[in-house]
Structure formats: structure tokens, C-alpha cells
Amino acid sequence: MIDLAALESLRAVAHHASVNGAARALGFTPSAVSQQVKRLERGVGVPLLERVGRGVVLTAAGQRLVDDTGELRERLERIEAEVRLAAGEVAGSLQVATFSTATRGLVGPVLRRLREEHPDLQVTLQEQEPWDTVDLVATGRVDLGLAHSWGDLPLTVPAHVRTTDVARDVADVLVPVDHPLAARESVRPTDLREVDWVATASGTICRQWLSRMYVGTGTSPRIVHEAAEFDSHVAVVAAGLAVALVPRLGRAALPAEVVAVPVVDPVPERTVTALHRRSMDSSPAVRALLAALVEAPGGHLARGAPASPA
């Protein structure tokens, strides 16, 4: 009989191309992952990994095992979901990947409500970039993900992953209160050609959208500061050091030193999307969390609320 827990370790090694990477993803030690793979090898009677240089790769048998058991795993997920649905039970555990502003403005309040309504349901969170969340959901390492996509920068989602739009969010340009743009009702990208920006790191989806917003202006955003968290962006703006493009979802009331100015042509709008594997369609826990996300006040607020007060 194939050890399913050990099989998950092998799948993680295959995905990360290393035992250490698999261990980080699973929350185990490298030694524990190696032991699980060895146990799986003893069970099937053939080597599943081979060393190449300082790393490891799957043998032909190991790759065959990972490929052929993918459908089995989906069937088991579907069976478990249908059993829980028949029992009317919203219980068990869900692993959820999300992003920081959704954690603050959407997921946190939703999970508080779910805990009150379904005390036997345990949810654990991790924050990721959108494309990493898609990958985590698609490969079964989390049960549900929340990702965001900006304007014409869509996410690529595999066919076996179902998507549900749960909110639409808008970003404003935050400027110091004494900035020349602070009194404007709105600004266009052409008004922002000479400003200094604080932005997220290169390669992040928010940074990509900021750059895309400048298409047609004849220049690129002049980014002089980088910070991972939008709260840090607000602090940089309050100090008069730069301007920032900050979403409304999860944004606290702004300090007196900062003014939010809407952007037009284009409006920086993003879609917040929940993702889960189709094999978990019948899961009462997934259904309950999806319904709560769609109905959440935070989601409705992001769809059309005015900017946070300065």
C-alpha cells in the first residue's frame, strides 16, 4: 500500500527539485522528508530519487509514481468532500494562501465569523504573491487561495482550478498633504511623470501594474524607494519622501500628512479572485469560506467605496 503522506513528500521534492525546498514548503525538516521518501521506496521496492551533483532528481519510476497518482489524489479529495457534504459537516482543516491587504481587509473579518459559526473548522493562512498562490492551489499544497490581478495583467490558471471573483479593489495615489497634486480631484499617469515613487519590489504584480500604468506617457515611474508593505509606503509618503500607489482594500485611515487622490485613464483596478481545485467543489468547508468571502463587507467596500479619508 502506498503511503499517501510519504507520497506528498515525493511530490514536493519533484516540484521544488530539492529535499530542502520540499521541507520548507511542507514545514518539515529535510531529514523528515528524506525519511518519508525512503519509506515510500521501501514500500514500492524501487529507487525513486537519484543524486545529481548537490541536488536530487526523480528516477523514471519516481516520476511515473508522481504522474500516475495525481488523478488518485483528486479522486480522494472528491470522495472526502462528498462524504463531508453528505454529513452536512463544516469541519476539518483548510490551508489558505492569501496576500497582505486581503488578510487585513477581507480574510481576517471573514475567519472571525467562520470561527463563530463553525468552531470545528480550523483555517491556517500564509501570504504569497498571486502566481505562487495559483501554483500552491494547483499542486495541492493549499486548499484555497486568494489572488489579485490588475487590469490587463490576468492570472494564468490551470483547467483543474476553479476561480470565483470575490471583490474588486481600486488603488489611489497617496501624496503628501502639501504636494501640488494634493488638491486635485483626480490625476492621470501623464500628471505623474516627474514624481518620485515608493513601490513594491521589482517582479511583484503591484510593481508591474505601476509600470504598465505609464504606458503611453513616454517615460517610466521614477522609483526611488522600495518597501514590501503598503503601511510602509504610507509612512514614506507621510515623511514627504515620495508618492505611492496604494489599494483601498485593507488600508487603514490615512494620517493627516497624507492625501489620497483617485487615478483615471486608466483607473488602477484589481480583481480579487478565490481559487480552489475542482475536486473540492463539494467540500462544505470550501463552500462556506467562499460564500463568506463573496458576502463579506470588506469585499463590497472595495468594489466601490470612496478613498479612505485623509
Order of alpha helices (4+ residues) and beta strands (2+ residues): alpha-alpha-alpha-beta-beta-alpha-beta-alpha-beta-alpha-beta-beta-beta-alpha-beta-alpha-beta-beta-beta-alpha-alpha
